[in-house]
Amino acid sequence: MSTRELHWLAGEEDVSCRIDESQGAGSFHMSGTTLPFRILDSSHIEISGKRHRFYVVHKHDLSTVWLDGRTYFLKRAKRAIDPPASEGVRGGDVRALMPGKLLRLAVNVGDQVTEKQTVATMESMKMESSLVAPRTGRVSEIRFKPGDVLEMGAVVMVVE
Amino acid sequence: VFEPPSGPGIRLDSGVTRGSIVSYHFDPLLGKLIVWAPTRAAAIDRMKRALDDFVLLGVRNNIDFLRRVISTGDFMNGKLDTGFLDRHRELFETGNTIPAEVFLVASVGGAPSSNQATFNDVWNSGPWRNA
């Protein structure tokens, strides 16, 4: 029998759970609830006597769980460390709204910009879209150049 | 992971398979799920089951959203027009409660274990690592 403690982030919520397991069967404890489980095969599990179909994909600290037709996204929290509150979307970040290619920059580092001013143009799915300044300020940093391929959410530049 | 539904009256037109890369070059349309049944109600039922059986992980997709759309009364009654989504803003709410079973499955399928090979973790298990 082995015992493991795991911490997950689900949206804003911090969830701790404990698993006692041996040979693919055991019990799961979370916020006062205990669920007995037994792994049946690679994609089926019995939980509290009920059979479920499941798939799990882990990439970095993100886990995607497919359970009985619904998809859920969880984040693995670092053990015993509270997630840094400041991490995530900062107010002055200009981010790519879709994956795509950066076509043009309309500003340089040091330029003064006003809120909603177009600061860059990108292309995805054969369509152009404009990235706008999230606030009035000065461009403090530009992280990509025209031609670069951006992932969704990539920070293109920072306005301070 | 790509395990599309199949069965009588269910058809999928799709150009992707497990391992496909979805790039920004084309519309991010992964496939068209088509069902047939003698009546509209039966077809919607069959579509709900087909969506429930559709396993697609690795890319964000709208399967859950489509299930919510076809579950509305207006969709059942064929009251559809271009204003449909504007009248049904609630469809964009995903509902935040995650059942404990989900955490269980994520935890069991995630951490190192004596019989890891039985878990469906495409990143960490499989013969290419264990060999």
Chai-1 contact restraints between the chains, C-beta under 6 A:
chainA,res_idxA,chainB,res_idxB,connection_type,confidence,min_distance_angstrom,max_distance_angstrom,comment,restraint_id
A,R4,B,A111,contact,1.0,0.0,6.0,A-B,restraint_1
A,L6,B,S107,contact,1.0,0.0,6.0,A-B,restraint_2
A,W8,B,F103,contact,1.0,0.0,6.0,A-B,restraint_3
A,A10,B,I98,contact,1.0,0.0,6.0,A-B,restraint_4
A,G11,B,N96,contact,1.0,0.0,6.0,A-B,restraint_5
A,C17,B,F103,contact,1.0,0.0,6.0,A-B,restraint_6
A,C17,B,S107,contact,1.0,0.0,6.0,A-B,restraint_7
A,I19,B,S107,contact,1.0,0.0,6.0,A-B,restraint_8
A,G24,B,N115,contact,1.0,0.0,6.0,A-B,restraint_9
A,F28,B,L104,contact,1.0,0.0,6.0,A-B,restraint_10
A,M30,B,A100,contact,1.0,0.0,6.0,A-B,restraint_11
A,M30,B,F103,contact,1.0,0.0,6.0,A-B,restraint_12
A,T33,B,A100,contact,1.0,0.0,6.0,A-B,restraint_13
A,L35,B,L104,contact,1.0,0.0,6.0,A-B,restraint_14
A,S42,B,T118,contact,1.0,0.0,6.0,A-B,restraint_15
A,S42,B,N120,contact,1.0,0.0,6.0,A-B,restraint_16
A,S43,B,N120,contact,1.0,0.0,6.0,A-B,restraint_17
A,I47,B,E101,contact,1.0,0.0,6.0,A-B,restraint_18
A,F54,B,V105,contact,1.0,0.0,6.0,A-B,restraint_19
A,Y55,B,V1,contact,1.0,0.0,6.0,A-B,restraint_20
A,Y55,B,V55,contact,1.0,0.0,6.0,A-B,restraint_21
A,Y55,B,L57,contact,1.0,0.0,6.0,A-B,restraint_22
A,Y55,B,N120,contact,1.0,0.0,6.0,A-B,restraint_23
A,V56,B,A106,contact,1.0,0.0,6.0,A-B,restraint_24
A,V56,B,G109,contact,1.0,0.0,6.0,A-B,restraint_25
A,V56,B,N120,contact,1.0,0.0,6.0,A-B,restraint_26
A,V57,B,L57,contact,1.0,0.0,6.0,A-B,restraint_27
A,V57,B,G58,contact,1.0,0.0,6.0,A-B,restraint_28
A,V57,B,V122,contact,1.0,0.0,6.0,A-B,restraint_29
A,H58,B,G110,contact,1.0,0.0,6.0,A-B,restraint_30
A,H58,B,D121,contact,1.0,0.0,6.0,A-B,restraint_31
A,H58,B,W123,contact,1.0,0.0,6.0,A-B,restraint_32
A,S63,B,A106,contact,1.0,0.0,6.0,A-B,restraint_33
A,T64,B,L57,contact,1.0,0.0,6.0,A-B,restraint_34
A,V65,B,V102,contact,1.0,0.0,6.0,A-B,restraint_35
A,V65,B,V105,contact,1.0,0.0,6.0,A-B,restraint_36
A,V65,B,A106,contact,1.0,0.0,6.0,A-B,restraint_37
A,W66,B,V55,contact,1.0,0.0,6.0,A-B,restraint_38
A,W66,B,L57,contact,1.0,0.0,6.0,A-B,restraint_39
A,L67,B,V102,contact,1.0,0.0,6.0,A-B,restraint_40
A,L67,B,V105,contact,1.0,0.0,6.0,A-B,restraint_41
A,G69,B,D52,contact,1.0,0.0,6.0,A-B,restraint_42
A,Y72,B,I98,contact,1.0,0.0,6.0,A-B,restraint_43
A,Y72,B,V102,contact,1.0,0.0,6.0,A-B,restraint_44
A,L74,B,A106,contact,1.0,0.0,6.0,A-B,restraint_45
A,P99,B,Y24,contact,1.0,0.0,6.0,A-B,restraint_46
A,G100,B,Y24,contact,1.0,0.0,6.0,A-B,restraint_47
A,S124,B,Y24,contact,1.0,0.0,6.0,A-B,restraint_48
A,M125,B,D27,contact,1.0,0.0,6.0,A-B,restraint_49
